[in-house]
Amino acid sequence: MNIPTIDLALTGANIVKLRKAAGLSVADIQIVFGFNSPQSIYKWQSGAALPTVDNLIVLAALFGVRIDDILVTTHS
């Protein structure tokens, strides 16, 4: 069976690319989410963690893309 798996590192790199293409800084995203520090955003960008589904919805709106355009999957 061909089951998709989210590639954390590639998804993180994609978040960086999409953020820059949208003309947003990490600080801009931090303000939108109301985070006290940018640590979560840096974890997303480095591939150490994935945004939660509700945060993915907000990121997709900020970037003007679909959630599927943020996540990078591989198939095994």
LUMVEX-793162 format. One record per atom (N, C-alpha, C, O): x, y, z. Coordinates in steps of 0.05 Angstrom, whole numbers. Layout:
BEGIN
     east    north       up
        X        Y        Z
...
***
This chain:
BEGIN
     east    north       up
       17      -23        0
        0        0        0
       18       25        0
       39       25       12
        9       45      -14
       24       70      -17
       14       91        3
       -5      105       -2
       27       91       27
       17      108       49
       35      133       51
       59      131       53
       23      157       50
       39      182       52
       49      187       81
       35      180      100
       73      197       82
       85      205      108
       95      234      105
      106      241       85
       90      250      126
       99      278      125
      129      279      130
      138      268      150
      143      291      112
      172      296      115
      176      322      131
      171      343      120
      184      319      156
      187      342      173
      207      363      163
      201      387      163
      230      354      155
      251      372      146
      242      387      120
      246      411      119
      231      373      101
      222      386       76
      198      404       81
      196      425       68
      181      396       99
      158      414      106
      168      439      119
      158      461      113
      188      437      137
      199      460      150
      212      479      129
      208      503      131
      227      468      111
      239      484       90
      217      497       72
      221      520       64
      195      483       68
      173      494       52
      160      517       67
      152      537       55
      157      515       93
      146      537      109
      163      561      107
      153      584      104
      189      558      108
      207      581      105
      203      594       77
      201      618       75
      202      577       56
      199      587       29
      172      602       26
      172      624       14
      151      590       36
      125      603       34
      123      629       50
      111      648       41
      135      628       73
      135      652       90
      149      675       76
      139      698       76
      172      670       65
      188      690       51
      173      700       26
      172      724       20
      160      681       11
      145      688      -13
      122      706       -6
      113      723      -22
      111      703       18
       88      719       27
       98      746       39
       81      763       46
      124      749       40
      135      774       50
      132      777       81
      130      799       91
      131      755       95
      128      755      123
      153      747      138
      168      730      129
      158      760      161
      180      752      178
      170      733      199
      146      730      203
      189      721      213
      181      704      236
      166      720      257
      147      711      268
      175      745      261
      162      763      280
      133      769      272
      115      770      289
      128      772      246
      101      776      236
       83      753      243
       60      756      253
       93      729      239
       77      705      245
       73      702      275
       51      694      284
       93      708      290
       91      707      319
       69      725      329
       53      718      347
       67      749      317
       45      768      325
       18      757      318
       -1      758      334
       15      746      294
      -10      735      285
      -20      713      305
      -43      712      312
       -2      695      313
       -9      673      331
      -10      682      360
      -22      668      376
        1      705      366
        1      714      394
       20      698      412
       17      697      436
       41      687      399
       61      672      415
       79      691      430
       85      713      421
       86      683      455
      104      700      471
      133      699      460
      148      719      463
      140      678      447
      167      676      434
      163      662      407
      143      649      402
      183      665      390
      182      653      363
      191      624      362
      193      612      341
      196      612      386
      207      585      387
      191      565      371
      203      548      357
      165      565      373
      149      545      358
      153      548      328
      155      529      314
      154      573      319
      157      578      290
      184      568      281
      186      556      259
      205      572      297
      231      562      289
      231      532      289
      245      519      273
      216      519      307
      215      490      308
      201      480      282
      209      460      271
      180      494      274
      166      486      249
      185      488      226
      187      470      209
      200      511      224
      218      516      202
      241      497      201
      251      491      179
      250      487      224
      273      469      224
      265      440      221
      282      423      217
      239      435      222
      230      407      219
      230      392      246
      227      368      246
      234      407      268
      234      394      294
      205      388      303
      201      370      320
      186      402      292
      158      399      300
      140      407      277
      148      423      260
      115      398      277
       95      406      258
       75      425      271
       69      422      295
       65      444      256
       43      460      267
       19      443      272
       14      423      257
        3      449      292
      -22      435      296
      -41      441      273
      -36      460      257
      -62      426      271
      -81      430      248
      -92      458      248
      -94      470      227
     -100      468      272
     -111      495      273
      -90      516      264
      -97      536      252
      -65      512      271
      -44      530      263
      -38      527      233
      -31      547      220
      -41      503      222
      -37      499      193
      -58      515      178
      -53      526      157
      -83      515      188
     -104      530      175
      -97      560      174
     -101      573      153
      -87      571      196
      -79      599      196
      -56      604      178
      -56      624      163
      -36      586      178
      -13      590      161
      -21      589      131
      -12      606      115
      -39      571      124
      -49      569       97
      -62      596       89
      -58      605       66
      -78      607      107
      -91      633      101
      -70      655       98
      -72      671       80
      -50      655      115
      -29      676      114
      -13      674       88
       -7      694       76
       -7      649       80
        9      645       56
       -7      645       30
        4      647        9
      -34      644       33
      -51      643        9
      -49      617       -6
      -50      616      -30
      -46      595        9
      -44      568       -3
      -62      549       12
      -75      557       31
      -64      525        2
      -79      503       16
      -60      490       35
      -36      491       33
      -72      477       55
      -55      462       75
      -37      442       60
      -14      438       68
      -48      429       40
      -33      409       24
       -8      422       11
       11      408        6
       -9      448        7
       14      461       -5
       36      467       15
       58      474        8
       29      465       41
       49      469       62
       63      443       68
       88      442       71
       48      422       71
       59      396       79
       72      382       56
       62      382       33
       96      371       61
      111      356       40
      110      327       49
      118      320       71
       99      310       31
       96      282       38
      113      265       20
      120      272       -3
      120      242       31
      134      221       15
      115      196       17
       99      194       35
      118      178       -1
      101      154       -1
      119      130        2
      140      127      -11
      109      112       20
      124       87       24
      108       63       17
      118       40       19
***
